[in-house]
Every structure is written in C-alpha cells, then in structure tokens.
Amino acid sequence: MAGTINRDDIAAVRERAPIEDIIGQHVSLKSAGVGSLKGLCPFHDERSPSFHVRPAAGRWHCFGCGEGGDVIEFVMRMDGLPFAEAVGYLAERAGVTLRYEAGGRRGSESGSSMRRRLLEAHRVANDFFRAQLAAPEARIARDFLRERGFDRDAAELFGCGYAPQGWSHLTDHLRKNGFTEPELKASGLVSEGQRGVYDRFRGRLVWPIREVTGDVIGFGARRLHDDDQGPKYLNTPETQIYKKSHVLYGIDLAKSSIRSERTTVVVEGYTDVMACHLAGVTNAVATCGTAFGEDHVKVVRRLMGDTGQTQLKVGSHGAKVVFTFDGDEAGQNAALKSFALDQQFLAQTFVAVDPEGMDPCDIRQRDGDDAVKRLMERRVPLFEFVIKASLASHDLETPEGRVAALRTAAPIVAQIRDRAIRPEYARRLAGWLGMEPVDVLRAVSQAGQRGSGASSSGRPGQGRPGHGGAPGPSQAPPPYDDGPPPMDPETGQIATVTVARPNPRDPVVRAEALSLGVLLQAHRAIADDAQALAIYGELARDAYVTPQYAQVFDAVVAAGGPAEAPSDWVGAVVEQAGTDLAPLVSQLAVTPLPHDKPAESGVYARSVLARLLDNSLTRKIADLRGRMQRAGAGTDVAQEAFAEMIRIEQRRRELRDSA
C-alpha cells in the first residue's frame, strides 16, 4: 500500500498550485477589491456572488453556505477526490514531484484510485483513436470530415479519431498499457459479452469528450459503415468519471470565450460545435446524448458569472445563452424543454433558428463562416420563440383558431415569472392574434392562477379545481358562482366529472355555464318567450369559447333545441353529448340557477342568453378588427371587415338596449 505523502511536498503543492486558476476553471472570478476575487459559489445555488478567493492566502470561502478551505480542499470538494488523489492531481499541474513515506511510492497500482486510472485509460484511448485516423481504413472517417468542411487541422484541434473495425483493437492496446480487466469494465471503453470484453466503439468516427479541466472523460462516436446496426451516435455510458447530465462537449475549448463574452451558445451536435468554433463562434458547446438540463445550467452559469441581474435589453452586457435548434418539430420540442429551464437561468436566453431549418454545420458548409455568425445575430428571445411556436399549429384566420391559439399560448406567457416582462409579452400576443390586449391579459392572468394555485390540504391533486392537481376527475365547483359544489342526491358526495374542468372564476366561463343551465332547466320558458327563442336562434357554436361547453351546446342543438325538446329533455342531450360529457351535462342540469321566480323565468332566460350573444358579438368585432389590421387599410378585405363590424356593432347595441 502506498505510504503517506511527504508533508513538505503537500505544502509545496499548496504554495505552487495557482488557486485562482484552479478555481477559475469552474467559477468566473472577478475582482472584489485588493487581493480578492469573487464569483458564484459552485457548491450551492445563489444569485449574488458570495464565493471569495484570496490568492495570496491560498484560501477560498463562501459566505453563503459556509464552505471554505485551500486549493486541495476545493479540488476534493469539486471533483469528489480523496485527499491523496487531489494532491496528486494538483502536483502534476504544479510540477511537484511527490515523495512517499513509510515505504510507499507514488503511482503504485494499489495506491491509485479508480478515477485516476480511468482518466489515464481515456488518455491512452484518445491517443490511440487519433493515431488511427491516419490509417488507410479510416479514409471513410476522413472523407466524412472533409465533406463537412473539416480539414486535418480541424480534426487535430478537436482531437477527432477513428475506432477501427474489429472486436479488440483498443482492448488489446489498453491491456498492453497495463490496464486490468476491472479497470476496462469500469472505463466504459469496452462492452462485455459471453466471451469477455470487446471494444465498445468499432468502425466509427470518434470525438473525445473533455471536462472543463481538459481531461478526457468519454467519447462520442458516429456510425460510418452501412453494415453497422448500432445507433447513429453512440456515447460513453455512465461511469465514475462520465455523467452525461453534467457534461458539455467543447466546454474545454469554449470556457475562455464564455467567461470573456458572458455568452454561451448551445448547439445540438459535435459537428455543429466544430463549425461554430471554426467560424469564430468560440463559445459553442453541445450536450452529449441528453437534453440540456439543470446541471448543465449550473456549469454555464458559473462560467459566465451570472449574478442574477436580469438584463432586459437585447445587446446589453448581461449574461446570455443562445440555443440553436432545428426548425422541425423535434427542434421546437427541444425549445419547449429549454423554456422550462429559463426561470433557472438568470441570463438572457435566446433561440437562433435558420429559416430553412439548417444546422450550423450545414450553414457553414454551404454559405461560409460569416453565415454562422449571422445566424447567432438573428437570435430571438426564447419567450418569443416558444410563444410563436405554440401559435404555428393554429389557423389564425378563423375565430376558433385564434381562440384555441390563445388557450395554448396564455399558459406559456403565464409561466414568465418576471412581472415586468410578462405583461409585455401578453400585449405582443394580443397583436399576433389580433385580439384586444385586455382580453389576452385576462386569459394570461387566469392561466397563471390555474397553474400556480396550491392545495389547501397540502396534498397533491386535492386543491381547488383550476389551481393545480392531477388531471382527470376533479371535485367540481358549481359552474355559475363561487358557492358550495353540487352534491349527488343519492350518495351525498360531491359530483365529479371525467373531463378537464373550466375555470369557474372566469366570468366568460361562468356566463357560458349559466346559459347551458338555462337551456337545460328553463327550456320550456324559452320556448314560450319569443324574444328568448329568437336569441337562441342567433347563437352558434362559436358563442362558446370553452371547448366542453361548446360540445354541450352541440348536443342541445342535436337534441332539437328548446322549441322541440322531448319530455326527457336532459336525457336527450346526454345521449347526444356522449359518455365523456354526460357527467358535465348532468351537473349543469342540477346546479341551481340564481333565479327562483317561475313567472319570470322566461325574462331571466332571455337576459342570460342575451349576455352570451353579446359576448360572442364582442369577440367577432375583435376578430374583424384583427383581420383589418392584417389586411391593411384600403384593401377589399379590410373594407368588407369594416362593414361587417358596423353591422354587428349595431346588433350588439340593439341587444343591450332591449336588455
């Protein structure tokens, strides 16, 4: 067993290892006065820098979490190394030769940690792969690189290599270099079969994946041969030194630019990173076989020195993260996932998407380096990208499409936590939809209430409807007011429905629910009141913006309407509504109406239906105004829309006067 490291050598490591450089590989440090540096603590999440380093004293301390120590303790804490291995790691970088007491010697196999052995195995493997790229068999790999605009110098810069075909070329090479079977298995460089271990990467172009210190910790390999039945890209599996949720390809090359520019560009692949760096975008990185996640956020935040001071102006000096995604559905889904992380980024977050859906590698190959830079310059805020992506699947030329688009986009806008930015995007959304800003702001506010409410009992899924909880059957409040929920007369339990519940506090939703309650419960009074029946005749499906209520109205019409209601009127509507909506129809039919004078039920029903029609006409006017804006003044479309708007406005005034 290796002996104790000489105490004088340990002292020499502490003295010679530049603490600001070692810590600076993980944390962006800035001057904090004479002889002091500070940055965001890498050991706990914070918005204001409380992590201080004093190079002259060789010490660091975080005033936020209380952690502190010397350079050795930082490496132990940051990299998860035991004391002896942390000293060995720093000794190599400081040029200190360690001496061991009690008969031990540095570097003996029994005294080396598995981590050090795995790092050494990856260094040897990287040298092997790079050498193989020059072999005749690797021509297919060289052609792959050349066809994408990467010459020999580019391959050297990024350490590209080739894993030869066959089963044990690398395995045999590692064994010749003294690596044992357990070390091979732990490295992730080999796979294990019934006949033993064999090369994991075979007949593939290989990229080394390095951590921020520059040590190789894994590989990414691209399929080249037609008879290769494996995945297009194959990465190192999870090992002691390789955790894909913490790894960013290119971080070792990009870290300096990320610190100086306070900007990180996140692309989707190895060749995209290469293309960006060669084009002058030297702060580009990529994830390795996984989506950009919370741990990746921490890595780039520390490097950028993100202090939590959100910058609102494009082009300001705040920290920025720019994502590049393909323009297809997969790219939009990736953007949506990144949107969920945006609240954790205390930086400006943008998306750069080529109009033709090309990635940086393809853009550079076709249009040159400047085109890659222009792609980054065309970035748009992530909020804007995600909102517009949600609108793309809807037909904004129809009222139904715009209402559906609003319902899709409002919850997204509601997720923006910055109270200064959220109303601005709500107003932008109103412009994109051609709707009144006040209506969109209300929809955003209601979406936020539904998404942020908490359960009064503290148990998930047991809160009030519209305020969180799991989807599915919910305890439904009455659709008309804020009183107690309806009870089942047979069981005494709160009635339930099997469809997602509308927000009962939305006045539009309540008006729609009340009108359906009137149609189901006061159908005879409506049939006897000519004005009420006439108003019902003017109603159409688009009078209901709540999807479930629109379907119930369809069932009312299909069942014959109030004038032709059969004796089992509610039963007829239920039959037309179907199984899923039956509970909702039943609830609407039994929830008491806020009116208890039978002699005046016709007048009351008329006023309820008139209010619903008024809401519908108001939305149509807003739709027409939006159509006029999109068409432009003086066009035939705008003139037709204006004439129709005048006609509807006249009808709305008549309706209000009669009420």
Helices and strands as residue ranges (DSSP letters): H 7-16, H 19-24, E 30-31, E 37-39, E 51-54, E 59-62, E 68-70, H 71-79, H 83-94, G 109-111, H 114-132, G 136-138, H 139-147, H 152-158, E 161-163, H 169-176, H 181-187, E 190-193, E 196-199, E 204-210, E 216-223, E 233-235, E 248-249, H 251-261, E 263-267, H 270-278, E 284-287, H 294-304, E 320-324, H 329-341, G 342-344, E 348-352, H 360-367, H 369-377, E 380-381, H 382-391, H 399-414, H 422-433, H 437-452, E 474-475, E 496-497, H 507-521, H 523-528, H 530-538, G 541-543, H 547-558, G 562-564, H 569-577, H 582-590, G 598-600, H 601-631, H 636-658
